[in-house]
Amino acid sequence: MPLVTSTEMFKKAYEGHYAIGAFNVNNMEIIQGIVSAAKEVQAPLILQVSAGARKYANHVYLTKLVEAAIEDSGLPICLHLDHGADFEICKSCIDGGFTSVMIDGSHHSFEDNIELTKRVVDYAHSKGVVVEGELGQLAGIEDDVNVSAENASYTQPDQVEEFVSKTGVDSLAIAIGTSHGAFKFKPGQKPQLRFDILKEVEKRLPNFPIVLHGASSVVPKYVDIINKYGGNLDNAIGIPEDMLREASKMAVCKINIDSDLRLAMTAGVREYLALHPEHFDPRQYLKPARENIKDVVKHKLVHVLGCDGKA
């Protein structure tokens, strides 16, 4: 089975009131953990690569690892560029075999965002690749994306119809209160998603797939392990999973998860090395890290996204 686009995935997800998990990948162990979980519960997958991941692991290595995952699992897998900053990086990924790209023009003016996004859409569609755009800015830090709380902004529902019609995007990332990173909220601040905005967007864009970025829940058990072995994540607060489940039953067809994977992997490595300080074989300490990835992804697929059995 070759790489697929997200078009059919999103159509089924919208009609079935569930969401597809979009998991960020950086190396072999992360890909193996994600794919092993999805294969076990027969879930479709979006494996997404950030600009930082391409710099770290190299575009070719990552695409070949994803191709190996398809061969090993037989699952429908979409390879997606996460937060493409400009036309050039989107073009590079399109030409390099990606089946989906995100162009993030949210930091531009509305008019410039439309112009940039349409340019990417025109090129991508000519190559059979789908495009995700973004309106509104999420706070937080993820690789090259760094938006302060002061500069974050909710999506304005009255802009979505014009944006989609003028750009031709295939899906739209909106800002309703999620945030990148593990430190999503200030201490004592209660996480809250703006479902009123989501409902208004859904009304204005019927049957159109919506995307949530920054949707990690910051799994407490991994935070506790990291803190136990020298970490400092006491103020890490994620998005409550019941809110994500509610969103996935509405227009949200794609939910991005990255920080939870980083926490799970780091917890596995830290705990193993703390308990076995004499070991220096990466295969030994990356094995529990990979198992943690599998556990957290399986939980998300079944209990949060509801996409198990949908492959």
Secondary structure, DSSP 8 states (H G I E B T S, - for coil): -----SHHHHHHHHHHT--EEEEE--SHHHHHHHHHHHHHHT--EEEEE-HHHHHHH-HHHHHHHHHHHHHHH---EEEEEEEE-SHHHHHHHHHTT-SEEEE--TTS-HHHHHHHHHHHHHHHHHTT-EEEEEESB--EEETTEEE-TTT-B---HHHHHHHHHHH--SEEEE-SS--SSSB-S-TT------HHHHHHHHHHSTT--EEE-S-----HHHHHHHHHTT---TT-B---HHHHHHHHTTTEEEEEE-HHHHHHHHHHHHHHHHH-TT---HHHHHHHHHHHHHHHHHHIIIIII--TT--
